[in-house]
Amino acid sequence: FTPTPPSFTTDPKAHMEEEKATSNPYLMDDDFAKDGCAPKCAVFGVVSGNHGPVSSQGASLCYLGLHAQQHRGQESAGILSMEMHDAVSAAATKKRKRDEMMKPGNKDLGRGWHSHPNLTALHPRKNILPKNKTIRAKAYLHKDFGLVTDIFTKEILGALKGGCSIGHTRYSTSGSDKTSHNIQPFLVKYKDGHIGLAHNGDISNFSKIQEQFVKQGTLFHSTSDSELILHLISRSRKKTQPEQVIEALSMLEGAFSILLVTENYFFAGRDPNGFRPLHMGVIEKSKADAKENPSGAQPMFCFASETCAFDLVGAKLIREVEPGELICIDLNNVKKASEFKSYRLPRKYGISPCIFEFVYFARADSSIFGASVDSVRYRCGQQLAREAPVPKGEKVVVIPVPTSANAAALGYARECQKLGFKCEYDLGLVRNNYVGRTFITPGQVDRALKVRRKFGVSKRVVKDAIVVIVDDSIVRGTTSMRLVSLIREYGAREVHFRSASPPVKHPCFFGMDFPNPKELIANRCDDIKGITSKIGVDGLAYLSWDGLKDAVMDCSPSSKTWCGACFTGNYPVPIPQGKTKGDTEW
């Protein structure tokens, strides 16, 4: 099967149709999304050569890895674990060892039968796998709507047996968020066995390929673009699973960081552009652990969207999965990362990681694309100070919008001080981390109450001061307006605003969920003066596109080119015409 090339356009105006509003009761109201700009998804995987009775070790590590990346998706989550052959037959292995210790003629054959002395002596029973035989595995899957801590209990994790697991936490950027069919990981059975999938990103040519599959009679169980990957693998005529996966991924365009697991292989791959991050780490076993539990002495290898997940599970970062790389791990040989096979997917459009990952989505203590997120945001604040320093006056205070703007605001204030401007850095806004869900309809409450529920203001900091608010970005502008109004109520003399990124003007088709482009404040206003008036501040400035790139490059990342299509409108990969998120819904 070879799909015909889809028709493309690079004009973002073709994609400015109104998207359908969603009302997922499991998504906390305005707690994780920023002005309608929401995170995407996170993946975490564990693969181990310990085929003994490892209980739910893989699932427990997946749980922690997903919990550390909860900021990337709060609609739903799931964990798929594989219990390999030796674990499935652990009871039989234990019985065999016990039998070998018994005298000839007293071998337990089960159901009360015992072997004949001469027969046992001549034909001792062995329980050894023939060479090159496929590993038998049993799959366990649990997924649901909600946060990771709400979905998985101690009992559920205990039932997810095996040392090989993949997990996913989701915010829908493609497909409806209302149907459970879209919750990942996906688990299917095809001609070569079972295959599980966890995917982060958006496939830009999904609709065109799906349309051809539907015409040929293929049934789709979900409305997620991730399911397409499984169909491409199952339809492949290649003989081996690595060849099937390579052929399937080579047909895709757009963003995908994926984890795949079968009875024989574990795959981790990134799209050739490298839009979304993916990292490989290892949990080394100490000599004491190896002595105490020889069957579980082999290292466990982990894969995660962000390195903050490694910190929680105690894994050491090995390296980044490179753009266009597919790592293939034979489950019969999980000992050294240097022995893992690495394949390269064909590259058409160059390398272009998403620069907005640094701006807002990634956690501050993570390293992505080879650079520290916290360091990049600090440099953005410094560069912003050079381009637009604080206004002159008495009692000038710089405050961040917590928490993603903390580092940028600190860098901004310190650089302004170095440049000779009088200002202080302080915490004028206090975030309420326990807002919880709300069932109050928009018509029943003043809009300002939303921001009051989320933020408190320190009167000590803002009263009679010239307040400079630093935020990582301004998307729709509604939160910014409410914050400005709230700070003025607490007695600020002047309120200025600084954005540590350029104006957001264009939609994203590579795994980032922005509001409808018509709702973006940079599109609703003619210029900076119009935005200044709309937000209600005395002064406004954005970090320039060149300034953002300079700040990132100061931190020595692994890439020299970036996708900033949401700022510039220049898409590194052609985008399909006339398709929005709602078009895939049933």
Legacy VTK file of the C-alpha trace (Angstrom):
# vtk DataFile Version 3.0
C-alpha trace
ASCII
DATASET POLYDATA
POINTS 586 float
0.000 0.000 0.000
1.414 3.365 -1.075
-0.685 6.478 -0.356
-0.867 9.109 -3.057
0.738 12.454 -2.146
-1.710 14.762 -0.341
-2.389 18.313 -1.447
-0.672 20.877 0.720
-0.586 24.569 1.351
1.710 26.778 3.379
-0.959 29.443 3.812
-2.172 29.371 7.436
-5.278 31.367 6.558
-6.816 28.190 5.174
-6.829 26.751 8.686
-8.576 29.522 10.589
-11.985 27.856 10.739
-13.739 27.813 14.060
-12.937 24.662 16.112
-15.590 22.945 18.180
-15.500 23.629 21.890
-14.940 20.660 24.163
-16.270 20.012 27.634
-14.256 17.190 29.164
-15.323 16.958 32.825
-11.990 15.382 33.744
-9.927 18.377 32.626
-9.450 20.856 35.437
-10.844 24.257 34.626
-8.113 26.592 33.376
-5.546 25.056 35.728
-3.127 23.620 33.222
-3.994 25.414 29.993
-2.538 28.864 29.445
-4.984 31.243 27.815
-6.330 28.308 25.796
-2.814 27.168 24.844
-2.528 23.636 26.151
0.298 21.117 26.470
0.330 18.058 24.259
1.261 14.600 25.495
4.044 12.742 27.269
5.400 9.237 26.843
7.444 7.068 29.165
8.786 3.587 28.606
10.784 0.948 30.467
12.544 -2.024 28.879
14.487 -4.637 30.786
16.277 -7.883 30.115
15.126 -9.203 33.475
12.683 -11.871 32.341
12.277 -13.322 35.809
9.350 -12.731 38.157
9.776 -8.939 38.305
6.261 -8.253 39.597
4.988 -4.795 38.512
8.376 -3.080 38.409
7.959 -1.718 34.886
4.471 -0.333 35.538
5.551 1.281 38.808
8.378 3.107 37.052
5.994 4.140 34.277
3.611 5.534 36.874
6.358 7.717 38.343
7.580 8.770 34.908
4.104 9.869 33.843
3.510 11.620 37.148
6.658 13.700 36.590
5.336 14.701 33.153
1.730 15.373 34.187
2.103 18.977 33.028
2.114 17.760 29.410
-1.380 16.283 29.539
-4.208 15.947 32.062
-7.153 14.542 30.110
-6.255 10.863 30.350
-3.430 8.411 30.952
-2.612 4.749 30.542
0.054 2.094 31.064
0.678 -1.041 29.022
2.996 -3.694 30.466
4.430 -6.867 28.952
5.202 -9.908 31.061
7.828 -11.850 29.123
8.113 -15.623 28.710
10.258 -16.392 31.718
7.986 -14.364 33.966
4.890 -16.096 32.645
6.501 -19.472 33.279
8.115 -18.481 36.575
6.021 -21.001 38.470
7.014 -23.784 36.082
10.682 -22.807 36.386
10.488 -22.899 40.163
8.831 -26.311 39.996
11.540 -27.602 37.627
14.315 -26.561 40.005
12.523 -28.272 42.849
12.143 -31.435 40.771
15.851 -31.476 39.908
16.638 -31.647 43.606
14.442 -34.744 44.074
15.748 -38.302 43.707
15.251 -40.176 40.400
11.943 -41.911 40.290
10.202 -39.280 42.406
9.795 -36.502 39.799
6.473 -34.732 40.103
4.690 -34.861 36.745
1.587 -33.062 38.026
-1.923 -34.283 38.905
-0.437 -36.782 41.393
1.705 -38.617 38.808
5.392 -39.379 39.448
7.989 -40.557 36.942
9.472 -44.081 36.700
13.050 -44.358 38.095
14.589 -45.748 34.892
12.643 -43.370 32.615
13.777 -40.396 34.642
17.385 -41.490 34.591
17.401 -42.020 30.837
15.303 -39.013 29.876
15.720 -36.110 32.357
13.134 -33.377 31.696
14.404 -29.952 30.617
12.601 -26.649 30.343
14.899 -24.790 27.976
13.670 -22.517 25.190
14.834 -23.591 21.713
17.141 -21.112 20.065
15.538 -18.340 17.972
12.098 -19.129 19.366
9.749 -16.176 19.785
9.392 -14.929 23.341
5.920 -15.522 24.680
4.425 -12.528 26.417
1.274 -11.524 28.197
0.012 -7.952 27.924
-1.694 -5.946 30.682
-3.351 -2.600 29.971
-5.111 -0.011 32.111
-6.157 3.469 30.978
-8.834 6.006 31.855
-9.771 9.686 31.975
-8.185 11.806 34.683
-4.832 12.509 36.294
-2.187 9.831 36.770
-2.639 9.781 40.549
-6.408 9.359 40.173
-6.268 6.559 37.608
-3.708 4.211 39.146
-4.021 2.681 42.577
-1.628 0.324 44.322
-3.849 -2.602 43.384
-4.025 -1.610 39.711
-0.263 -1.152 39.457
0.239 -4.520 41.108
-1.838 -6.152 38.388
0.259 -4.588 35.581
2.966 -7.227 35.672
6.222 -7.329 33.779
9.495 -5.485 33.380
8.642 -3.955 29.983
6.099 -1.105 29.953
5.026 1.971 28.020
2.882 4.814 29.345
1.119 7.872 27.986
-0.517 10.963 29.418
-2.677 12.901 27.011
-3.996 16.266 26.038
-5.836 15.865 22.743
-4.464 17.849 19.818
-5.908 15.459 17.243
-9.123 13.535 17.763
-11.872 14.095 20.284
-11.083 14.317 23.982
-14.530 12.928 24.854
-14.190 9.306 23.747
-12.301 6.637 25.664
-11.279 5.042 22.360
-8.617 7.739 21.972
-6.892 7.083 25.305
-3.425 5.643 24.870
-1.471 3.382 24.893
-3.136 1.472 22.077
-2.888 -2.338 22.067
-3.766 -4.387 18.969
-3.123 -7.824 17.541
-2.057 -8.346 13.935
-0.493 -11.121 11.850
2.860 -11.018 13.668
1.541 -10.752 17.214
0.630 -7.953 19.600
1.828 -4.377 19.333
1.425 -1.503 21.766
1.825 2.188 20.918
2.292 5.494 22.776
2.578 8.589 20.583
3.300 12.274 21.203
2.758 14.721 18.342
0.502 15.331 15.355
0.746 13.620 11.965
0.128 16.337 9.392
-0.730 13.990 6.492
-3.029 11.843 8.651
-6.327 12.770 6.992
-5.163 12.011 3.474
-3.793 8.559 4.339
-6.798 7.736 6.527
-9.165 8.638 3.699
-7.485 6.104 1.420
-7.626 3.419 4.094
-11.345 4.024 4.660
-12.041 3.719 0.922
-10.340 0.312 0.988
-12.550 -0.849 3.858
-10.251 -0.341 6.842
-12.093 0.104 10.142
-10.843 2.794 12.536
-11.568 2.280 16.224
-10.625 5.826 17.310
-10.452 9.335 15.885
-6.804 9.765 16.893
-4.089 10.092 14.272
-1.963 7.727 16.370
-4.042 4.731 15.254
-2.877 5.307 11.694
0.640 4.163 12.659
-0.703 0.754 13.707
-2.627 0.346 10.446
0.457 1.188 8.402
2.486 -1.407 10.301
-0.158 -4.106 9.921
-0.549 -3.433 6.163
3.180 -3.608 5.514
4.413 -6.509 3.391
7.864 -6.483 4.944
8.886 -9.723 6.650
10.390 -8.463 9.920
8.864 -6.136 12.492
11.746 -3.607 12.347
11.262 -3.342 8.577
7.507 -2.943 9.026
7.937 -0.142 11.563
10.521 1.663 9.431
8.279 1.501 6.357
5.272 2.789 8.319
7.093 5.724 9.916
8.719 6.672 6.607
5.261 7.385 5.176
4.380 9.924 7.870
4.870 13.675 7.923
4.629 15.942 10.917
5.505 15.274 14.547
5.859 11.925 16.250
7.864 10.771 19.234
6.723 7.193 19.726
7.244 4.100 21.823
6.270 0.699 20.411
6.432 -2.687 22.114
5.853 -6.184 20.703
6.600 -9.689 21.936
10.099 -9.454 20.476
11.070 -5.791 20.182
10.919 -2.418 21.873
11.051 0.632 19.566
11.668 4.314 20.347
11.624 6.844 17.529
11.378 10.516 16.549
10.225 12.126 13.350
12.969 13.381 10.986
12.282 17.012 11.946
12.571 16.211 15.650
9.584 18.372 16.605
8.973 16.710 19.986
11.621 15.657 22.533
12.505 12.065 23.424
15.352 10.827 25.634
16.978 7.550 26.624
18.220 6.798 30.149
19.321 3.847 32.237
18.764 2.610 35.785
21.953 0.804 36.735
21.824 -1.988 39.278
24.339 -1.767 42.115
26.517 -4.725 43.106
24.522 -5.076 46.300
21.260 -5.268 44.343
22.751 -7.799 41.944
23.930 -9.971 44.836
20.574 -9.789 46.584
18.544 -10.460 43.424
20.667 -12.067 40.676
17.662 -12.563 38.373
17.040 -8.803 38.304
20.642 -7.676 37.995
20.441 -6.373 34.445
20.026 -2.623 33.871
16.657 -1.122 33.000
16.496 1.337 30.119
14.011 4.190 30.161
12.599 6.509 27.497
10.852 9.789 28.313
9.665 12.985 26.668
11.437 15.044 29.346
14.435 14.313 31.541
12.598 15.376 34.719
11.025 11.904 34.583
14.492 10.322 34.856
15.214 12.342 37.973
12.173 10.906 39.716
12.819 7.245 38.832
16.569 7.465 39.483
17.667 7.002 35.877
20.798 8.453 34.321
20.455 10.259 30.999
22.320 8.445 28.222
21.464 10.677 25.289
18.702 12.242 23.228
16.949 10.092 20.642
18.065 11.922 17.516
15.670 13.392 14.930
14.784 10.707 12.413
16.230 7.934 14.569
14.473 4.657 15.356
16.046 2.674 18.190
15.257 -1.051 17.994
15.835 -3.200 21.078
15.738 -6.985 20.810
14.057 -8.183 23.999
16.374 -11.214 23.975
19.360 -8.894 24.332
18.752 -5.946 26.660
22.171 -5.484 28.228
24.038 -2.525 26.744
22.737 0.569 24.982
25.681 0.347 22.593
24.244 -2.942 21.298
20.843 -1.461 20.419
20.241 -1.158 16.699
19.675 2.339 15.321
17.904 3.034 12.028
17.483 6.330 10.162
14.233 7.503 8.628
14.398 9.435 5.331
14.547 13.206 5.862
12.772 15.573 3.462
12.566 18.901 5.256
15.530 19.276 7.609
15.663 19.417 11.409
13.318 21.788 13.245
12.552 21.090 16.942
9.703 23.098 18.463
11.130 26.202 20.139
7.894 26.740 22.102
8.818 23.697 24.193
11.413 25.933 25.852
9.031 28.873 26.179
6.179 27.204 28.037
5.496 23.488 27.729
8.552 21.779 29.214
9.162 21.666 32.959
11.864 24.052 34.159
14.082 21.307 35.628
14.092 19.321 32.365
16.685 19.279 29.624
15.281 18.992 26.112
16.940 19.249 22.718
20.289 19.184 24.512
19.719 22.311 26.629
18.417 23.146 30.103
14.904 24.608 30.014
15.579 26.776 33.063
18.763 28.175 31.500
17.005 29.001 28.231
14.216 30.868 30.031
16.751 32.780 32.107
18.570 33.791 28.907
15.250 34.852 27.357
14.729 37.202 30.284
18.217 38.636 29.868
17.717 39.188 26.141
14.322 40.791 26.784
15.968 43.236 29.199
18.424 44.307 26.500
15.593 44.862 24.032
13.008 46.383 26.393
14.314 47.319 29.883
12.130 48.440 32.778
10.707 51.976 32.770
12.482 54.613 34.842
10.957 55.658 38.134
10.839 55.007 41.862
9.980 51.613 43.318
10.076 49.584 40.117
9.356 45.932 40.822
9.587 42.998 38.396
7.197 40.116 39.124
6.740 36.791 37.248
3.505 35.064 36.336
4.142 31.790 38.167
5.470 29.350 37.511
6.703 29.051 33.925
7.903 32.688 33.861
9.923 32.603 37.099
13.331 32.106 35.486
12.655 34.630 32.694
11.586 37.303 35.196
14.663 36.710 37.335
16.965 36.966 34.333
15.137 40.087 33.172
15.448 41.877 36.519
19.123 41.023 37.013
20.064 42.081 33.496
18.175 45.374 33.909
20.184 45.982 37.080
23.423 45.282 35.213
22.374 47.811 32.575
21.951 50.474 35.274
18.182 50.430 35.721
16.800 50.532 39.243
14.418 47.648 39.883
13.793 44.772 42.248
12.681 41.222 41.645
9.845 40.032 43.884
6.958 37.571 44.028
3.901 39.737 43.577
1.629 36.917 42.364
0.922 33.801 44.407
-0.489 30.812 42.571
-3.114 28.597 44.164
-2.071 25.023 43.344
-5.274 23.541 44.761
-7.922 25.172 42.618
-9.633 21.881 41.793
-12.512 21.417 39.399
-15.287 23.917 39.013
-18.838 23.268 37.837
-19.888 26.918 37.714
-21.057 27.873 34.248
-19.564 30.978 32.584
-22.885 32.802 32.793
-23.051 32.420 36.571
-19.836 34.149 37.523
-17.802 37.206 36.658
-14.854 36.351 34.423
-12.443 37.979 36.850
-13.254 35.300 39.410
-11.336 32.747 37.347
-8.075 34.579 37.760
-8.828 35.333 41.418
-9.255 31.622 42.056
-5.933 30.921 40.396
-3.781 33.840 41.608
-3.437 35.948 44.702
-1.640 39.315 44.874
0.888 40.469 47.474
-0.147 43.975 48.498
3.299 44.541 50.037
4.912 44.131 46.625
2.573 46.027 44.279
1.118 48.909 46.335
2.375 52.296 45.063
4.864 50.529 42.771
5.606 50.559 39.059
4.923 46.889 38.392
6.510 45.097 35.432
4.809 41.744 34.832
6.935 39.161 33.011
5.181 36.197 31.408
6.525 33.505 29.110
4.027 34.393 26.370
0.750 36.122 25.576
-1.642 33.889 23.651
-5.280 34.947 23.830
-4.662 37.779 26.267
-7.587 37.082 28.585
-5.470 36.000 31.564
-3.113 38.932 31.010
-5.992 41.407 31.081
-7.381 39.971 34.305
-3.981 39.982 36.006
-3.404 43.628 35.073
-6.815 44.619 36.391
-6.252 42.656 39.597
-2.846 44.242 40.256
-4.255 47.725 39.699
-6.923 46.993 42.311
-4.151 46.393 44.847
-2.736 49.885 44.381
-0.073 49.702 41.641
0.860 53.139 40.251
1.686 51.776 36.808
1.501 48.310 35.254
3.769 47.252 32.399
3.937 43.896 30.646
6.850 41.972 29.121
6.527 38.749 27.116
9.586 36.473 27.003
8.596 35.281 23.519
7.329 36.878 20.278
3.617 37.408 19.513
1.745 34.156 18.803
-0.096 34.577 15.494
-0.397 31.209 13.771
-1.822 27.718 14.450
0.352 24.672 15.084
-0.023 21.369 13.212
2.747 19.484 14.973
1.324 18.653 18.386
0.630 21.990 20.068
-2.953 23.002 20.793
-3.502 26.754 20.386
-6.888 28.495 20.298
-8.497 29.362 17.013
-6.176 31.866 15.273
-8.993 34.406 15.238
-8.914 34.383 19.049
-5.197 35.160 19.325
-4.768 38.699 20.587
-1.925 39.376 18.143
-4.391 38.763 15.286
-7.281 40.674 16.860
-5.200 43.839 17.250
-3.463 45.768 14.484
-0.178 46.386 16.285
1.602 46.499 19.663
-0.225 49.708 20.577
-3.540 47.987 20.007
-2.518 45.046 22.218
-1.294 47.487 24.884
-4.662 49.203 24.936
-6.563 45.902 24.905
-4.669 44.449 27.847
-4.876 47.738 29.727
-1.188 48.278 30.523
0.971 51.381 30.470
3.646 49.686 28.395
4.135 46.396 26.526
7.066 44.670 24.845
7.733 41.258 23.320
11.009 39.408 22.914
11.930 39.416 19.238
12.157 36.239 17.157
15.890 36.741 16.672
16.258 37.413 20.383
14.495 34.148 21.236
16.750 32.182 18.905
19.859 33.873 20.339
18.776 33.013 23.881
18.298 29.361 22.942
21.600 29.129 21.088
23.458 30.601 24.082
22.643 27.346 25.902
24.364 25.118 23.302
21.396 22.985 22.216
21.691 19.969 19.926
19.985 21.763 17.013
20.839 24.959 15.145
17.496 25.341 13.380
14.041 25.604 14.968
10.335 25.530 14.248
8.753 28.831 15.245
5.771 28.640 12.923
3.393 29.829 15.653
5.391 33.076 15.717
6.488 33.476 12.076
4.018 31.483 9.983
6.910 29.677 8.269
6.071 25.969 8.471
9.050 23.615 8.084
6.758 20.842 6.795
3.870 21.375 4.340
0.521 21.510 6.093
-2.709 19.904 4.812
-5.543 22.062 3.543
-8.864 22.548 5.252
-8.405 20.251 8.251
-8.911 21.128 11.901
-8.979 19.126 15.117
-12.755 18.800 14.990
-12.771 17.284 11.499
-11.670 13.891 12.848
-14.439 13.613 15.454
-17.367 11.226 15.056
LINES 1 587
586 0 1 2 3 4 5 6 7 8 9 10 11 12 13 14 15 16 17 18 19 20 21 22 23 24 25 26 27 28 29 30 31 32 33 34 35 36 37 38 39 40 41 42 43 44 45 46 47 48 49 50 51 52 53 54 55 56 57 58 59 60 61 62 63 64 65 66 67 68 69 70 71 72 73 74 75 76 77 78 79 80 81 82 83 84 85 86 87 88 89 90 91 92 93 94 95 96 97 98 99 100 101 102 103 104 105 106 107 108 109 110 111 112 113 114 115 116 117 118 119 120 121 122 123 124 125 126 127 128 129 130 131 132 133 134 135 136 137 138 139 140 141 142 143 144 145 146 147 148 149 150 151 152 153 154 155 156 157 158 159 160 161 162 163 164 165 166 167 168 169 170 171 172 173 174 175 176 177 178 179 180 181 182 183 184 185 186 187 188 189 190 191 192 193 194 195 196 197 198 199 200 201 202 203 204 205 206 207 208 209 210 211 212 213 214 215 216 217 218 219 220 221 222 223 224 225 226 227 228 229 230 231 232 233 234 235 236 237 238 239 240 241 242 243 244 245 246 247 248 249 250 251 252 253 254 255 256 257 258 259 260 261 262 263 264 265 266 267 268 269 270 271 272 273 274 275 276 277 278 279 280 281 282 283 284 285 286 287 288 289 290 291 292 293 294 295 296 297 298 299 300 301 302 303 304 305 306 307 308 309 310 311 312 313 314 315 316 317 318 319 320 321 322 323 324 325 326 327 328 329 330 331 332 333 334 335 336 337 338 339 340 341 342 343 344 345 346 347 348 349 350 351 352 353 354 355 356 357 358 359 360 361 362 363 364 365 366 367 368 369 370 371 372 373 374 375 376 377 378 379 380 381 382 383 384 385 386 387 388 389 390 391 392 393 394 395 396 397 398 399 400 401 402 403 404 405 406 407 408 409 410 411 412 413 414 415 416 417 418 419 420 421 422 423 424 425 426 427 428 429 430 431 432 433 434 435 436 437 438 439 440 441 442 443 444 445 446 447 448 449 450 451 452 453 454 455 456 457 458 459 460 461 462 463 464 465 466 467 468 469 470 471 472 473 474 475 476 477 478 479 480 481 482 483 484 485 486 487 488 489 490 491 492 493 494 495 496 497 498 499 500 501 502 503 504 505 506 507 508 509 510 511 512 513 514 515 516 517 518 519 520 521 522 523 524 525 526 527 528 529 530 531 532 533 534 535 536 537 538 539 540 541 542 543 544 545 546 547 548 549 550 551 552 553 554 555 556 557 558 559 560 561 562 563 564 565 566 567 568 569 570 571 572 573 574 575 576 577 578 579 580 581 582 583 584 585
